[in-house]
Amino acid sequence: MENELITQIPQQIDLIRQKIPSHVRLIAVSKQISASAIRIAYNCGIRDFAENRLQEAIAKQEQLQDLSDICWHFIGHIQTKKARKVLEHFSWIHSLDSLKLAKKLNNLAAELSVSPQILLQVKILPDPNKYGWEVPELLAALPELNSCDYLNIQGLMAILPLGLSPEQTLSAFTETRKVAETIQQQQWSNLAMNELSMGMSGDYLLAIKAGATMVRLGTIIFGQRAM
Ligand SMILES: *Cc1c(COP(=O)(O)O)cnc(C)c1O
């Protein structure tokens, strides 16, 4: 089954590239996808890969050590006890979802002398199944986030609840952009809001319409994952 899908990867990447503007960073979500499929996407020019499970990601990174210019993105929820390993293995973290985690990452980044690129995961619409800051909570946390000197906070990440109409989807992504603009207008010394990581296989075109600078695409590149 996987072999069949693997042959589609280059075509799918071509199709996606035709649809997205060149300033939008195409991140291939390789969770549950084999190292050999990642290699195929790499050979099509993809350099950004995202994973949501630490152990699985580390195993694949070991198999792909020769591809030293891959930029790895972490997109899953991070338990504080795993924060150190995430920093050691990923340059971008899209899923910073609490002040506790921010402080933990900041301390560890100082200790490890790394300066991770960070996105704040926001929950624009209520969703009991998802982590993320609610907007008022995020706005209240900004002074403390701004003082996390070792974190390069670059913008926001959003995942929408399932089952929205295209109109609701576009409006939720637009809302996310507006939150980023609100934060930007406050001119925090240490918080950039230039990146918006939003859009998955089913909604990336709407996300781009609303201002996404990064899209995270799994299924549409690699095919359906086993559940
Ligand atoms: C799995 C996942 C994706 C990719 O989803 P697809 O629908 O397969 O494109 C994007 N973002 C996050 C946070 C994910 O967990």
The ligand as an SDF file (V2000), in Angstrom:
LIG
                    3D

 15 15  0  0  0  0  0  0  0  0999 V2000
   -1.3560   15.8840   11.1090 C   0  0  0  0  0  0  0  0  0  0  0  0
   -1.1970   17.3460   11.1910 C   0  0  0  0  0  0  0  0  0  0  0  0
   -1.1700   18.1280   10.0290 C   0  0  0  0  0  0  0  0  0  0  0  0
   -1.3450   17.5680    8.6290 C   0  0  0  0  0  0  0  0  0  0  0  0
   -2.6680   17.1730    8.4060 O   0  0  0  0  0  0  0  0  0  0  0  0
   -3.1570   16.6960    6.9660 P   0  0  0  0  0  0  0  0  0  0  0  0
   -4.6250   16.8510    7.0410 O   0  0  0  0  0  0  0  0  0  0  0  0
   -2.7210   15.2700    6.8290 O   0  0  0  0  0  0  0  0  0  0  0  0
   -2.5320   17.5770    5.9570 O   0  0  0  0  0  0  0  0  0  0  0  0
   -0.9960   19.4870   10.1760 C   0  0  0  0  0  0  0  0  0  0  0  0
   -0.8350   20.0620   11.3830 N   0  0  0  0  0  0  0  0  0  0  0  0
   -0.8520   19.3340   12.5120 C   0  0  0  0  0  0  0  0  0  0  0  0
   -0.6570   20.0360   13.8140 C   0  0  0  0  0  0  0  0  0  0  0  0
   -1.0290   17.9640   12.4580 C   0  0  0  0  0  0  0  0  0  0  0  0
   -1.0530   17.2580   13.6020 O   0  0  0  0  0  0  0  0  0  0  0  0
  1  2  1  0
  2  3  1  0
  2 14  2  0
  3  4  1  0
  3 10  2  0
  4  5  1  0
  5  6  1  0
  6  7  2  0
  6  8  1  0
  6  9  1  0
 10 11  1  0
 11 12  2  0
 12 13  1  0
 12 14  1  0
 14 15  1  0
M  END
$$$$
